[in-house]
Every structure is written in structure tokens, then in C-alpha cells.
Amino acid sequence: MFSILFMAPKISCPNCQQNEWLENDELSYLPRVMKMDNGKYVADTDNGIHVRLWRCNNCMYVMQFWEPD
């Protein structure tokens, strides 16, 4: 298992202009989803994006950062 260090956003909250970010404690992974010809969907677990969420401690505004796989 590897560890990725993420720094808090370098900008103030777009909603309240405070700089009090709280980070989620996990890195989330969202696989890409494709629609098949028969109308069903399938998840491509080999490709997706890594998502990290930050929440303003003052107004609860949520900011997301993502990185392609």
C-alpha cells in the first residue's frame, strides 16, 4: 500500500473566504462506468479517478480534488 500526501487547498473558501479546511480521512476511487448496448452499465475498475474531499470548517462548503488514474 502506498501513501499520498495531500496539502490543504491553497485558496480560501469560495463561500465564506475563511481558510479552515478539514480533510476526509480516506482517498476515494471512482471507477469509470460505461453503458452497454443492452442498456445495462458496467464499471471499469481498471480506470477511474482518485478523489479527495475538503470541507470548510466554518460554513461546510465542500471542495473536491481529483486526479486521473
Predicted model as a PDB file, atoms N, CA, C, CB and O in Angstrom, pLDDT in the B-factor column:
MODEL        1                                                                  
ATOM      1  N   MET A   1       0.851  -1.177   0.000  1.00 37.00           N  
ATOM      2  CA  MET A   1       0.000   0.000   0.000  1.00 37.00           C  
ATOM      3  C   MET A   1       0.889   1.230   0.000  1.00 37.00           C  
ATOM      4  CB  MET A   1      -0.964   0.003   1.220  1.00 37.00           C  
ATOM      5  O   MET A   1       1.924   1.257   0.666  1.00 37.00           O  
ATOM      6  N   PHE A   2       0.489   2.238  -0.740  1.00 39.00           N  
ATOM      7  CA  PHE A   2       1.275   3.442  -0.813  1.00 39.00           C  
ATOM      8  C   PHE A   2       0.542   4.579  -0.136  1.00 39.00           C  
ATOM      9  CB  PHE A   2       1.595   3.790  -2.257  1.00 39.00           C  
ATOM     10  O   PHE A   2      -0.671   4.517   0.065  1.00 39.00           O  
ATOM     11  N   SER A   3       1.278   5.614   0.214  1.00 42.00           N  
ATOM     12  CA  SER A   3       0.691   6.758   0.886  1.00 42.00           C  
ATOM     13  C   SER A   3       0.895   8.001   0.039  1.00 42.00           C  
ATOM     14  CB  SER A   3       1.299   6.945   2.288  1.00 42.00           C  
ATOM     15  O   SER A   3       1.995   8.248  -0.457  1.00 42.00           O  
ATOM     16  N   ILE A   4      -0.145   8.771  -0.123  1.00 47.00           N  
ATOM     17  CA  ILE A   4      -0.081  10.018  -0.873  1.00 47.00           C  
ATOM     18  C   ILE A   4      -0.337  11.156   0.109  1.00 47.00           C  
ATOM     19  CB  ILE A   4      -1.117  10.036  -2.057  1.00 47.00           C  
ATOM     20  O   ILE A   4      -1.302  11.122   0.873  1.00 47.00           O  
ATOM     21  N   LEU A   5       0.528  12.159   0.083  1.00 51.00           N  
ATOM     22  CA  LEU A   5       0.366  13.300   0.964  1.00 51.00           C  
ATOM     23  C   LEU A   5      -0.339  14.413   0.205  1.00 51.00           C  
ATOM     24  CB  LEU A   5       1.730  13.780   1.511  1.00 51.00           C  
ATOM     25  O   LEU A   5       0.159  14.879  -0.820  1.00 51.00           O  
ATOM     26  N   PHE A   6      -1.485  14.839   0.696  1.00 59.00           N  
ATOM     27  CA  PHE A   6      -2.233  15.918   0.087  1.00 59.00           C  
ATOM     28  C   PHE A   6      -2.182  17.118   1.010  1.00 59.00           C  
ATOM     29  CB  PHE A   6      -3.692  15.499  -0.205  1.00 59.00           C  
ATOM     30  O   PHE A   6      -2.335  16.984   2.225  1.00 59.00           O  
ATOM     31  N   MET A   7      -1.969  18.273   0.443  1.00 73.00           N  
ATOM     32  CA  MET A   7      -1.959  19.501   1.227  1.00 73.00           C  
ATOM     33  C   MET A   7      -3.332  20.150   1.127  1.00 73.00           C  
ATOM     34  CB  MET A   7      -0.843  20.474   0.739  1.00 73.00           C  
ATOM     35  O   MET A   7      -4.066  19.942   0.161  1.00 73.00           O  
ATOM     36  N   ALA A   8      -3.663  20.936   2.139  1.00 76.00           N  
ATOM     37  CA  ALA A   8      -4.949  21.643   2.135  1.00 76.00           C  
ATOM     38  C   ALA A   8      -5.005  22.602   0.947  1.00 76.00           C  
ATOM     39  CB  ALA A   8      -5.162  22.417   3.470  1.00 76.00           C  
ATOM     40  O   ALA A   8      -3.963  23.028   0.449  1.00 76.00           O  
ATOM     41  N   PRO A   9      -6.198  22.943   0.493  1.00 83.00           N  
ATOM     42  CA  PRO A   9      -6.310  23.897  -0.610  1.00 83.00           C  
ATOM     43  C   PRO A   9      -5.558  25.188  -0.290  1.00 83.00           C  
ATOM     44  CB  PRO A   9      -7.787  24.203  -0.908  1.00 83.00           C  
ATOM     45  O   PRO A   9      -5.555  25.659   0.847  1.00 83.00           O  
ATOM     46  N   LYS A  10      -4.927  25.743  -1.313  1.00 86.00           N  
ATOM     47  CA  LYS A  10      -4.148  26.972  -1.121  1.00 86.00           C  
ATOM     48  C   LYS A  10      -5.012  28.215  -1.244  1.00 86.00           C  
ATOM     49  CB  LYS A  10      -3.010  27.039  -2.130  1.00 86.00           C  
ATOM     50  O   LYS A  10      -4.523  29.335  -1.092  1.00 86.00           O  
ATOM     51  N   ILE A  11      -6.295  28.021  -1.520  1.00 90.00           N  
ATOM     52  CA  ILE A  11      -7.199  29.155  -1.636  1.00 90.00           C  
ATOM     53  C   ILE A  11      -8.140  29.197  -0.438  1.00 90.00           C  
ATOM     54  CB  ILE A  11      -7.998  29.082  -2.950  1.00 90.00           C  
ATOM     55  O   ILE A  11      -8.353  28.189   0.236  1.00 90.00           O  
ATOM     56  N   SER A  12      -8.687  30.351  -0.191  1.00 92.00           N  
ATOM     57  CA  SER A  12      -9.706  30.468   0.851  1.00 92.00           C  
ATOM     58  C   SER A  12     -11.013  29.895   0.332  1.00 92.00           C  
ATOM     59  CB  SER A  12      -9.891  31.946   1.293  1.00 92.00           C  
ATOM     60  O   SER A  12     -11.195  29.726  -0.873  1.00 92.00           O  
ATOM     61  N   CYS A  13     -11.892  29.607   1.225  1.00 94.00           N  
ATOM     62  CA  CYS A  13     -13.200  29.063   0.860  1.00 94.00           C  
ATOM     63  C   CYS A  13     -13.924  30.040  -0.070  1.00 94.00           C  
ATOM     64  CB  CYS A  13     -14.053  28.780   2.130  1.00 94.00           C  
ATOM     65  O   CYS A  13     -14.049  31.218   0.264  1.00 94.00           O  
ATOM     66  N   PRO A  14     -14.403  29.578  -1.226  1.00 94.00           N  
ATOM     67  CA  PRO A  14     -15.130  30.458  -2.136  1.00 94.00           C  
ATOM     68  C   PRO A  14     -16.453  30.969  -1.561  1.00 94.00           C  
ATOM     69  CB  PRO A  14     -15.394  29.736  -3.425  1.00 94.00           C  
ATOM     70  O   PRO A  14     -16.997  31.963  -2.045  1.00 94.00           O  
ATOM     71  N   ASN A  15     -16.964  30.303  -0.547  1.00 95.00           N  
ATOM     72  CA  ASN A  15     -18.250  30.674   0.028  1.00 95.00           C  
ATOM     73  C   ASN A  15     -18.114  31.716   1.148  1.00 95.00           C  
ATOM     74  CB  ASN A  15     -18.946  29.436   0.560  1.00 95.00           C  
ATOM     75  O   ASN A  15     -18.843  32.708   1.153  1.00 95.00           O  
ATOM     76  N   CYS A  16     -17.191  31.504   2.094  1.00 96.00           N  
ATOM     77  CA  CYS A  16     -17.096  32.392   3.262  1.00 96.00           C  
ATOM     78  C   CYS A  16     -15.738  33.088   3.389  1.00 96.00           C  
ATOM     79  CB  CYS A  16     -17.368  31.603   4.520  1.00 96.00           C  
ATOM     80  O   CYS A  16     -15.549  33.900   4.294  1.00 96.00           O  
ATOM     81  N   GLN A  17     -14.808  32.788   2.512  1.00 95.00           N  
ATOM     82  CA  GLN A  17     -13.475  33.391   2.471  1.00 95.00           C  
ATOM     83  C   GLN A  17     -12.587  33.031   3.669  1.00 95.00           C  
ATOM     84  CB  GLN A  17     -13.611  34.881   2.392  1.00 95.00           C  
ATOM     85  O   GLN A  17     -11.564  33.679   3.889  1.00 95.00           O  
ATOM     86  N   GLN A  18     -12.957  32.020   4.436  1.00 93.00           N  
ATOM     87  CA  GLN A  18     -12.102  31.551   5.528  1.00 93.00           C  
ATOM     88  C   GLN A  18     -11.121  30.518   4.981  1.00 93.00           C  
ATOM     89  CB  GLN A  18     -12.953  30.946   6.692  1.00 93.00           C  
ATOM     90  O   GLN A  18     -11.318  29.992   3.886  1.00 93.00           O  
ATOM     91  N   ASN A  19     -10.086  30.232   5.727  1.00 91.00           N  
ATOM     92  CA  ASN A  19      -9.092  29.246   5.296  1.00 91.00           C  
ATOM     93  C   ASN A  19      -8.978  28.162   6.364  1.00 91.00           C  
ATOM     94  CB  ASN A  19      -7.704  29.920   5.036  1.00 91.00           C  
ATOM     95  O   ASN A  19      -7.905  27.939   6.925  1.00 91.00           O  
ATOM     96  N   GLU A  20     -10.081  27.501   6.634  1.00 91.00           N  
ATOM     97  CA  GLU A  20     -10.145  26.466   7.668  1.00 91.00           C  
ATOM     98  C   GLU A  20     -10.656  25.180   7.051  1.00 91.00           C  
ATOM     99  CB  GLU A  20     -11.052  26.904   8.850  1.00 91.00           C  
ATOM    100  O   GLU A  20     -11.838  24.858   7.173  1.00 91.00           O  
ATOM    101  N   TRP A  21      -9.781  24.445   6.391  1.00 90.00           N  
ATOM    102  CA  TRP A  21     -10.168  23.232   5.674  1.00 90.00           C  
ATOM    103  C   TRP A  21      -9.981  21.992   6.531  1.00 90.00           C  
ATOM    104  CB  TRP A  21      -9.366  23.098   4.391  1.00 90.00           C  
ATOM    105  O   TRP A  21      -8.975  21.852   7.225  1.00 90.00           O  
ATOM    106  N   LEU A  22     -10.955  21.097   6.477  1.00 89.00           N  
ATOM    107  CA  LEU A  22     -10.863  19.776   7.092  1.00 89.00           C  
ATOM    108  C   LEU A  22     -10.857  18.750   5.972  1.00 89.00           C  
ATOM    109  CB  LEU A  22     -12.044  19.518   8.097  1.00 89.00           C  
ATOM    110  O   LEU A  22     -11.654  18.839   5.039  1.00 89.00           O  
ATOM    111  N   GLU A  23      -9.964  17.783   6.063  1.00 83.00           N  
ATOM    112  CA  GLU A  23      -9.804  16.772   5.019  1.00 83.00           C  
ATOM    113  C   GLU A  23     -10.545  15.494   5.391  1.00 83.00           C  
ATOM    114  CB  GLU A  23      -8.315  16.473   4.779  1.00 83.00           C  
ATOM    115  O   GLU A  23     -10.613  15.124   6.563  1.00 83.00           O  
ATOM    116  N   ASN A  24     -11.105  14.817   4.371  1.00 76.00           N  
ATOM    117  CA  ASN A  24     -11.650  13.492   4.648  1.00 76.00           C  
ATOM    118  C   ASN A  24     -10.472  12.567   4.941  1.00 76.00           C  
ATOM    119  CB  ASN A  24     -12.520  12.957   3.445  1.00 76.00           C  
ATOM    120  O   ASN A  24      -9.369  12.802   4.446  1.00 76.00           O  
ATOM    121  N   ASP A  25     -10.682  11.548   5.714  1.00 70.00           N  
ATOM    122  CA  ASP A  25      -9.575  10.696   6.143  1.00 70.00           C  
ATOM    123  C   ASP A  25      -9.253   9.578   5.161  1.00 70.00           C  
ATOM    124  CB  ASP A  25      -9.888  10.103   7.481  1.00 70.00           C  
ATOM    125  O   ASP A  25      -8.346   8.786   5.416  1.00 70.00           O  
ATOM    126  N   GLU A  26      -9.966   9.492   4.053  1.00 70.00           N  
ATOM    127  CA  GLU A  26      -9.712   8.435   3.079  1.00 70.00           C  
ATOM    128  C   GLU A  26      -9.592   9.010   1.682  1.00 70.00           C  
ATOM    129  CB  GLU A  26     -10.820   7.386   3.123  1.00 70.00           C  
ATOM    130  O   GLU A  26     -10.183  10.041   1.360  1.00 70.00           O  
ATOM    131  N   LEU A  27      -8.831   8.338   0.876  1.00 68.00           N  
ATOM    132  CA  LEU A  27      -8.792   8.644  -0.544  1.00 68.00           C  
ATOM    133  C   LEU A  27      -9.859   7.786  -1.192  1.00 68.00           C  
ATOM    134  CB  LEU A  27      -7.366   8.384  -1.172  1.00 68.00           C  
ATOM    135  O   LEU A  27      -9.910   6.578  -0.962  1.00 68.00           O  
ATOM    136  N   SER A  28     -10.702   8.392  -1.991  1.00 78.00           N  
ATOM    137  CA  SER A  28     -11.773   7.650  -2.646  1.00 78.00           C  
ATOM    138  C   SER A  28     -11.406   7.382  -4.092  1.00 78.00           C  
ATOM    139  CB  SER A  28     -13.102   8.415  -2.562  1.00 78.00           C  
ATOM    140  O   SER A  28     -10.679   8.160  -4.710  1.00 78.00           O  
ATOM    141  N   TYR A  29     -11.903   6.294  -4.624  1.00 79.00           N  
ATOM    142  CA  TYR A  29     -11.651   5.919  -6.015  1.00 79.00           C  
ATOM    143  C   TYR A  29     -12.982   5.710  -6.710  1.00 79.00           C  
ATOM    144  CB  TYR A  29     -10.770   4.639  -6.107  1.00 79.00           C  
ATOM    145  O   TYR A  29     -13.811   4.922  -6.254  1.00 79.00           O  
ATOM    146  N   LEU A  30     -13.188   6.412  -7.812  1.00 81.00           N  
ATOM    147  CA  LEU A  30     -14.417   6.276  -8.582  1.00 81.00           C  
ATOM    148  C   LEU A  30     -14.092   5.640  -9.928  1.00 81.00           C  
ATOM    149  CB  LEU A  30     -15.111   7.652  -8.773  1.00 81.00           C  
ATOM    150  O   LEU A  30     -13.432   6.270 -10.754  1.00 81.00           O  
ATOM    151  N   PRO A  31     -14.537   4.408 -10.171  1.00 85.00           N  
ATOM    152  CA  PRO A  31     -14.274   3.776 -11.463  1.00 85.00           C  
ATOM    153  C   PRO A  31     -15.114   4.415 -12.562  1.00 85.00           C  
ATOM    154  CB  PRO A  31     -14.555   2.271 -11.391  1.00 85.00           C  
ATOM    155  O   PRO A  31     -16.163   5.001 -12.292  1.00 85.00           O  
ATOM    156  N   ARG A  32     -14.651   4.298 -13.789  1.00 86.00           N  
ATOM    157  CA  ARG A  32     -15.439   4.780 -14.924  1.00 86.00           C  
ATOM    158  C   ARG A  32     -16.571   3.797 -15.178  1.00 86.00           C  
ATOM    159  CB  ARG A  32     -14.554   4.954 -16.200  1.00 86.00           C  
ATOM    160  O   ARG A  32     -16.413   2.590 -14.997  1.00 86.00           O  
ATOM    161  N   VAL A  33     -17.702   4.322 -15.594  1.00 90.00           N  
ATOM    162  CA  VAL A  33     -18.883   3.497 -15.873  1.00 90.00           C  
ATOM    163  C   VAL A  33     -19.228   3.651 -17.348  1.00 90.00           C  
ATOM    164  CB  VAL A  33     -20.102   3.905 -14.963  1.00 90.00           C  
ATOM    165  O   VAL A  33     -19.262   4.759 -17.883  1.00 90.00           O  
ATOM    166  N   MET A  34     -19.482   2.522 -17.989  1.00 88.00           N  
ATOM    167  CA  MET A  34     -19.821   2.528 -19.411  1.00 88.00           C  
ATOM    168  C   MET A  34     -21.191   1.890 -19.618  1.00 88.00           C  
ATOM    169  CB  MET A  34     -18.745   1.782 -20.236  1.00 88.00           C  
ATOM    170  O   MET A  34     -21.543   0.923 -18.943  1.00 88.00           O  
ATOM    171  N   LYS A  35     -21.963   2.441 -20.561  1.00 92.00           N  
ATOM    172  CA  LYS A  35     -23.265   1.876 -20.887  1.00 92.00           C  
ATOM    173  C   LYS A  35     -23.083   0.853 -21.999  1.00 92.00           C  
ATOM    174  CB  LYS A  35     -24.274   2.985 -21.306  1.00 92.00           C  
ATOM    175  O   LYS A  35     -22.471   1.142 -23.027  1.00 92.00           O  
ATOM    176  N   MET A  36     -23.612  -0.329 -21.789  1.00 92.00           N  
ATOM    177  CA  MET A  36     -23.524  -1.401 -22.771  1.00 92.00           C  
ATOM    178  C   MET A  36     -24.644  -1.256 -23.801  1.00 92.00           C  
ATOM    179  CB  MET A  36     -23.594  -2.782 -22.080  1.00 92.00           C  
ATOM    180  O   MET A  36     -25.578  -0.480 -23.602  1.00 92.00           O  
ATOM    181  N   ASP A  37     -24.549  -1.999 -24.894  1.00 95.00           N  
ATOM    182  CA  ASP A  37     -25.560  -1.941 -25.954  1.00 95.00           C  
ATOM    183  C   ASP A  37     -26.940  -2.391 -25.481  1.00 95.00           C  
ATOM    184  CB  ASP A  37     -25.126  -2.796 -27.124  1.00 95.00           C  
ATOM    185  O   ASP A  37     -27.958  -1.956 -26.019  1.00 95.00           O  
ATOM    186  N   ASN A  38     -26.970  -3.260 -24.475  1.00 95.00           N  
ATOM    187  CA  ASN A  38     -28.253  -3.764 -23.981  1.00 95.00           C  
ATOM    188  C   ASN A  38     -28.887  -2.831 -22.937  1.00 95.00           C  
ATOM    189  CB  ASN A  38     -28.064  -5.153 -23.380  1.00 95.00           C  
ATOM    190  O   ASN A  38     -29.917  -3.170 -22.353  1.00 95.00           O  
ATOM    191  N   GLY A  39     -28.278  -1.659 -22.700  1.00 93.00           N  
ATOM    192  CA  GLY A  39     -28.831  -0.690 -21.760  1.00 93.00           C  
ATOM    193  C   GLY A  39     -28.323  -0.829 -20.346  1.00 93.00           C  
ATOM    194  O   GLY A  39     -28.607   0.027 -19.507  1.00 93.00           O  
ATOM    195  N   LYS A  40     -27.570  -1.895 -20.050  1.00 94.00           N  
ATOM    196  CA  LYS A  40     -27.010  -2.081 -18.719  1.00 94.00           C  
ATOM    197  C   LYS A  40     -25.688  -1.317 -18.620  1.00 94.00           C  
ATOM    198  CB  LYS A  40     -26.803  -3.592 -18.408  1.00 94.00           C  
ATOM    199  O   LYS A  40     -25.095  -0.944 -19.632  1.00 94.00           O  
ATOM    200  N   TYR A  41     -25.244  -1.094 -17.396  1.00 94.00           N  
ATOM    201  CA  TYR A  41     -23.998  -0.385 -17.152  1.00 94.00           C  
ATOM    202  C   TYR A  41     -22.974  -1.327 -16.544  1.00 94.00           C  
ATOM    203  CB  TYR A  41     -24.230   0.822 -16.235  1.00 94.00           C  
ATOM    204  O   TYR A  41     -23.329  -2.266 -15.831  1.00 94.00           O  
ATOM    205  N   VAL A  42     -21.706  -1.074 -16.827  1.00 92.00           N  
ATOM    206  CA  VAL A  42     -20.633  -1.876 -16.272  1.00 92.00           C  
ATOM    207  C   VAL A  42     -19.545  -0.925 -15.763  1.00 92.00           C  
ATOM    208  CB  VAL A  42     -20.067  -2.879 -17.334  1.00 92.00           C  
ATOM    209  O   VAL A  42     -19.265   0.093 -16.395  1.00 92.00           O  
ATOM    210  N   ALA A  43     -18.937  -1.254 -14.631  1.00 89.00           N  
ATOM    211  CA  ALA A  43     -17.872  -0.431 -14.053  1.00 89.00           C  
ATOM    212  C   ALA A  43     -16.523  -0.953 -14.525  1.00 89.00           C  
ATOM    213  CB  ALA A  43     -17.945  -0.430 -12.498  1.00 89.00           C  
ATOM    214  O   ALA A  43     -16.241  -2.149 -14.444  1.00 89.00           O  
ATOM    215  N   ASP A  44     -15.701  -0.044 -15.017  1.00 84.00           N  
ATOM    216  CA  ASP A  44     -14.336  -0.366 -15.435  1.00 84.00           C  
ATOM    217  C   ASP A  44     -13.420  -0.077 -14.251  1.00 84.00           C  
ATOM    218  CB  ASP A  44     -13.904   0.459 -16.714  1.00 84.00           C  
ATOM    219  O   ASP A  44     -12.970   1.055 -14.075  1.00 84.00           O  
ATOM    220  N   THR A  45     -13.144  -1.096 -13.440  1.00 81.00           N  
ATOM    221  CA  THR A  45     -12.375  -0.893 -12.213  1.00 81.00           C  
ATOM    222  C   THR A  45     -10.893  -0.675 -12.455  1.00 81.00           C  
ATOM    223  CB  THR A  45     -12.555  -2.064 -11.308  1.00 81.00           C  
ATOM    224  O   THR A  45     -10.163  -0.336 -11.524  1.00 81.00           O  
ATOM    225  N   ASP A  46     -10.430  -0.861 -13.692  1.00 81.00           N  
ATOM    226  CA  ASP A  46      -9.021  -0.594 -14.004  1.00 81.00           C  
ATOM    227  C   ASP A  46      -8.772   0.874 -14.323  1.00 81.00           C  
ATOM    228  CB  ASP A  46      -8.573  -1.453 -15.175  1.00 81.00           C  
ATOM    229  O   ASP A  46      -7.625   1.321 -14.304  1.00 81.00           O  
ATOM    230  N   ASN A  47      -9.822   1.626 -14.615  1.00 81.00           N  
ATOM    231  CA  ASN A  47      -9.689   3.037 -14.961  1.00 81.00           C  
ATOM    232  C   ASN A  47     -10.683   3.849 -14.152  1.00 81.00           C  
ATOM    233  CB  ASN A  47      -9.904   3.261 -16.474  1.00 81.00           C  
ATOM    234  O   ASN A  47     -11.826   3.434 -13.958  1.00 81.00           O  
ATOM    235  N   GLY A  48     -10.251   4.993 -13.687  1.00 82.00           N  
ATOM    236  CA  GLY A  48     -11.134   5.852 -12.910  1.00 82.00           C  
ATOM    237  C   GLY A  48     -10.384   7.059 -12.402  1.00 82.00           C  
ATOM    238  O   GLY A  48      -9.338   7.419 -12.941  1.00 82.00           O  
ATOM    239  N   ILE A  49     -10.910   7.687 -11.367  1.00 83.00           N  
ATOM    240  CA  ILE A  49     -10.266   8.857 -10.794  1.00 83.00           C  
ATOM    241  C   ILE A  49     -10.162   8.706  -9.279  1.00 83.00           C  
ATOM    242  CB  ILE A  49     -11.039  10.137 -11.160  1.00 83.00           C  
ATOM    243  O   ILE A  49     -11.015   8.090  -8.639  1.00 83.00           O  
ATOM    244  N   HIS A  50      -9.106   9.278  -8.728  1.00 81.00           N  
ATOM    245  CA  HIS A  50      -8.923   9.363  -7.285  1.00 81.00           C  
ATOM    246  C   HIS A  50      -9.496  10.705  -6.836  1.00 81.00           C  
ATOM    247  CB  HIS A  50      -7.403   9.216  -6.880  1.00 81.00           C  
ATOM    248  O   HIS A  50      -9.190  11.739  -7.429  1.00 81.00           O  
ATOM    249  N   VAL A  51     -10.318  10.693  -5.803  1.00 81.00           N  
ATOM    250  CA  VAL A  51     -10.992  11.904  -5.338  1.00 81.00           C  
ATOM    251  C   VAL A  51     -10.673  12.127  -3.869  1.00 81.00           C  
ATOM    252  CB  VAL A  51     -12.522  11.808  -5.555  1.00 81.00           C  
ATOM    253  O   VAL A  51     -10.735  11.203  -3.058  1.00 81.00           O  
ATOM    254  N   ARG A  52     -10.332  13.364  -3.539  1.00 82.00           N  
ATOM    255  CA  ARG A  52     -10.129  13.750  -2.146  1.00 82.00           C  
ATOM    256  C   ARG A  52     -11.044  14.937  -1.865  1.00 82.00           C  
ATOM    257  CB  ARG A  52      -8.618  14.104  -1.853  1.00 82.00           C  
ATOM    258  O   ARG A  52     -11.077  15.884  -2.651  1.00 82.00           O  
ATOM    259  N   LEU A  53     -11.781  14.905  -0.769  1.00 85.00           N  
ATOM    260  CA  LEU A  53     -12.713  15.976  -0.425  1.00 85.00           C  
ATOM    261  C   LEU A  53     -12.181  16.796   0.738  1.00 85.00           C  
ATOM    262  CB  LEU A  53     -14.091  15.403  -0.080  1.00 85.00           C  
ATOM    263  O   LEU A  53     -11.614  16.257   1.688  1.00 85.00           O  
ATOM    264  N   TRP A  54     -12.370  18.097   0.649  1.00 89.00           N  
ATOM    265  CA  TRP A  54     -12.046  19.028   1.723  1.00 89.00           C  
ATOM    266  C   TRP A  54     -13.314  19.789   2.076  1.00 89.00           C  
ATOM    267  CB  TRP A  54     -10.892  20.007   1.310  1.00 89.00           C  
ATOM    268  O   TRP A  54     -14.073  20.180   1.189  1.00 89.00           O  
ATOM    269  N   ARG A  55     -13.547  20.000   3.362  1.00 91.00           N  
ATOM    270  CA  ARG A  55     -14.741  20.713   3.824  1.00 91.00           C  
ATOM    271  C   ARG A  55     -14.313  21.919   4.648  1.00 91.00           C  
ATOM    272  CB  ARG A  55     -15.670  19.778   4.658  1.00 91.00           C  
ATOM    273  O   ARG A  55     -13.428  21.822   5.498  1.00 91.00           O  
ATOM    274  N   CYS A  56     -14.954  23.060   4.387  1.00 94.00           N  
ATOM    275  CA  CYS A  56     -14.682  24.270   5.158  1.00 94.00           C  
ATOM    276  C   CYS A  56     -15.227  24.070   6.573  1.00 94.00           C  
ATOM    277  CB  CYS A  56     -15.320  25.535   4.478  1.00 94.00           C  
ATOM    278  O   CYS A  56     -16.392  23.713   6.750  1.00 94.00           O  
ATOM    279  N   ASN A  57     -14.397  24.297   7.556  1.00 93.00           N  
ATOM    280  CA  ASN A  57     -14.799  24.123   8.944  1.00 93.00           C  
ATOM    281  C   ASN A  57     -15.743  25.239   9.396  1.00 93.00           C  
ATOM    282  CB  ASN A  57     -13.569  24.078   9.845  1.00 93.00           C  
ATOM    283  O   ASN A  57     -16.397  25.115  10.431  1.00 93.00           O  
ATOM    284  N   ASN A  58     -15.814  26.309   8.639  1.00 94.00           N  
ATOM    285  CA  ASN A  58     -16.642  27.448   9.008  1.00 94.00           C  
ATOM    286  C   ASN A  58     -18.065  27.346   8.448  1.00 94.00           C  
ATOM    287  CB  ASN A  58     -15.992  28.726   8.526  1.00 94.00           C  
ATOM    288  O   ASN A  58     -19.034  27.511   9.189  1.00 94.00           O  
ATOM    289  N   CYS A  59     -18.197  27.073   7.131  1.00 95.00           N  
ATOM    290  CA  CYS A  59     -19.522  27.107   6.511  1.00 95.00           C  
ATOM    291  C   CYS A  59     -19.945  25.766   5.894  1.00 95.00           C  
ATOM    292  CB  CYS A  59     -19.550  28.176   5.448  1.00 95.00           C  
ATOM    293  O   CYS A  59     -21.035  25.672   5.328  1.00 95.00           O  
ATOM    294  N   MET A  60     -19.110  24.738   5.993  1.00 92.00           N  
ATOM    295  CA  MET A  60     -19.393  23.391   5.493  1.00 92.00           C  
ATOM    296  C   MET A  60     -19.343  23.274   3.969  1.00 92.00           C  
ATOM    297  CB  MET A  60     -20.744  22.956   5.973  1.00 92.00           C  
ATOM    298  O   MET A  60     -19.797  22.269   3.422  1.00 92.00           O  
ATOM    299  N   TYR A  61     -18.804  24.270   3.275  1.00 93.00           N  
ATOM    300  CA  TYR A  61     -18.624  24.182   1.826  1.00 93.00           C  
ATOM    301  C   TYR A  61     -17.698  23.013   1.517  1.00 93.00           C  
ATOM    302  CB  TYR A  61     -18.051  25.514   1.245  1.00 93.00           C  
ATOM    303  O   TYR A  61     -16.696  22.828   2.208  1.00 93.00           O  
ATOM    304  N   VAL A  62     -18.010  22.219   0.492  1.00 89.00           N  
ATOM    305  CA  VAL A  62     -17.201  21.053   0.143  1.00 89.00           C  
ATOM    306  C   VAL A  62     -16.493  21.313  -1.182  1.00 89.00           C  
ATOM    307  CB  VAL A  62     -18.077  19.769   0.058  1.00 89.00           C  
ATOM    308  O   VAL A  62     -17.110  21.727  -2.163  1.00 89.00           O  
ATOM    309  N   MET A  63     -15.186  21.061  -1.189  1.00 86.00           N  
ATOM    310  CA  MET A  63     -14.383  21.211  -2.395  1.00 86.00           C  
ATOM    311  C   MET A  63     -13.762  19.860  -2.699  1.00 86.00           C  
ATOM    312  CB  MET A  63     -13.288  22.320  -2.229  1.00 86.00           C  
ATOM    313  O   MET A  63     -13.249  19.189  -1.803  1.00 86.00           O  
ATOM    314  N   GLN A  64     -13.808  19.465  -3.961  1.00 80.00           N  
ATOM    315  CA  GLN A  64     -13.237  18.185  -4.340  1.00 80.00           C  
ATOM    316  C   GLN A  64     -12.031  18.382  -5.247  1.00 80.00           C  
ATOM    317  CB  GLN A  64     -14.285  17.316  -5.030  1.00 80.00           C  
ATOM    318  O   GLN A  64     -11.985  19.318  -6.045  1.00 80.00           O  
ATOM    319  N   PHE A  65     -11.062  17.493  -5.113  1.00 77.00           N  
ATOM    320  CA  PHE A  65      -9.898  17.462  -5.977  1.00 77.00           C  
ATOM    321  C   PHE A  65      -9.810  16.068  -6.553  1.00 77.00           C  
ATOM    322  CB  PHE A  65      -8.594  17.854  -5.213  1.00 77.00           C  
ATOM    323  O   PHE A  65     -10.064  15.092  -5.847  1.00 77.00           O  
ATOM    324  N   TRP A  66      -9.460  15.955  -7.798  1.00 71.00           N  
ATOM    325  CA  TRP A  66      -9.389  14.644  -8.418  1.00 71.00           C  
ATOM    326  C   TRP A  66      -8.154  14.549  -9.278  1.00 71.00           C  
ATOM    327  CB  TRP A  66     -10.638  14.361  -9.245  1.00 71.00           C  
ATOM    328  O   TRP A  66      -7.599  15.549  -9.735  1.00 71.00           O  
ATOM    329  N   GLU A  67      -7.742  13.315  -9.482  1.00 65.00           N  
ATOM    330  CA  GLU A  67      -6.578  13.014 -10.294  1.00 65.00           C  
ATOM    331  C   GLU A  67      -6.889  11.783 -11.133  1.00 65.00           C  
ATOM    332  CB  GLU A  67      -5.313  12.792  -9.412  1.00 65.00           C  
ATOM    333  O   GLU A  67      -7.278  10.754 -10.581  1.00 65.00           O  
ATOM    334  N   PRO A  68      -6.728  11.859 -12.461  1.00 60.00           N  
ATOM    335  CA  PRO A  68      -6.991  10.690 -13.290  1.00 60.00           C  
ATOM    336  C   PRO A  68      -6.084   9.530 -12.917  1.00 60.00           C  
ATOM    337  CB  PRO A  68      -6.816  11.035 -14.759  1.00 60.00           C  
ATOM    338  O   PRO A  68      -4.963   9.738 -12.453  1.00 60.00           O  
ATOM    339  N   ASP A  69      -6.558   8.324 -13.116  1.00 54.00           N  
ATOM    340  CA  ASP A  69      -5.784   7.115 -12.826  1.00 54.00           C  
ATOM    341  C   ASP A  69      -4.648   6.975 -13.817  1.00 54.00           C  
ATOM    342  CB  ASP A  69      -6.682   5.864 -12.862  1.00 54.00           C  
ATOM    343  O   ASP A  69      -3.878   6.017 -13.742  1.00 54.00           O  
TER     344      ASP A  69                                                      
ENDMDL                                                                          
END                                                                             
